Amino acid sequence: MIATAMDLLVVAGTTALIYLFLTVTMRLLSRRQLGQLTVIDLVVVLVLGSSVETAMIHGDTSLPAGLVSAATLLALNRLLTLVFLRSERFSHIVNGGPVLLVHRGDPVEDHLRRAGMTTEDLCAALRGRGYDGTKGVGEAVLETDGTVTVLPATPGGGAP
């Protein structure tokens, strides 16, 4: 099957819509970095790729359709990156802001739940920063890139 220009435009449009949908949905549902993906997270990402592939190219397995789909994904990714760099407000809307996970040594349960983290996830992140639990932690913050920043407690026992 030889793809016409209109077929390729449809592939580009469908790819763009799927990319935007997945980007927003994945961003709303998770703040994990690639290195922090659990097995389940990785399976979801792989299955998502497989499940949307045919829809993106409309069943057209020709080389031009694949190249148009790939080029669309790369161009949209670059465009979105540039928009984030230029618009702090848009970046905040999509990426959110930092989330306070520990305040004065106490986990902030509502914030943990909102971030999709368990107490075990928090403890693992704190151990990675050299802390054995929340003792000695003034504040721990989940950053927008998925990393956890830890500020030590001050000598009086509070946050800095």
Steps between C-alpha positions, in 0.01 A plus 500: 500500500637838400414776745358820357576843643156502664566160659826630641329813637249278676787297648670821619177635651414175676854465630489856634172443682619174654831659604326792671248271669768265632729784607231672704357176640837356601603830655180524702526143623867473589805698608750219488826534312593233249745353750225478761256303288367188663449183297130585471579856379735360234242245383238777471735715289585207271138393461393860433754521219377180348134588543517838329745412224241372255267790571778752435575365155142395419611147420730630226826313555681672213833670557362850427224458761752383760736787420221758516383362834855500644573850367174627648587356842849651494377840380224515762740400775740777398215753471363411842849533651537847348157605627592385852823701483317815390187474715548431868122512546431233236782287637347525848154408369631184332788405732356630826708635782708350776313296764595507869529138618654545846463800729699517825564127494136401441374358169224708343262213424261699276790617285647150479164368383464784246848424364417130473769404749487254785685534829736230370573711189576798724729296726686362197552854366623616841737202531640598161585836654661349809208515745357210695132595487365848567699556819742785443309624195382859515328491162488263207362631173397310187631713216328531162761273341418218745805539723467543875693785661571461872582784738634396841321601818652789691647436845169611657326213320313701239533574135768748393 
